[in-house]
Amino acid sequence: MLQLFCILSILFISFRLSIYCLCFFLQIAV
């Protein structure tokens, strides 16, 4: 159970970081 929670948290953090980087890249592109 704990391993599943750790995997989900890591995926969520990487998902947030990818969205943040994408928005940052779009701001530079515009």
N, C-alpha and C positions, 0 to 999 in steps of 0.2 A: 504493500500500500504506500509506504513511504517513498519507494523508488518511483512509483507511478506519479506521485505528487511532485517529486523532483524533476522528472522528465517533462511534466506539463508546465511547471514553472519556467524551466529553461526554454521550452518552445514558446511560451507566452512572452518572455523577455526578448527573445530573438525576433519574434514577430513585431513587438513594439519598436525595437531598434531598426528593423527593416523599413517600417512605415515612417519612422522619424527621418531616416536617411533619404528615403524617397521624397518626402516633403521638402527636405533641405535641398536636394538636387533639383527639384522642380522650381524652387524659389530662385536658385542660381540660373537655371535655364531661362526663366522668364526675366 
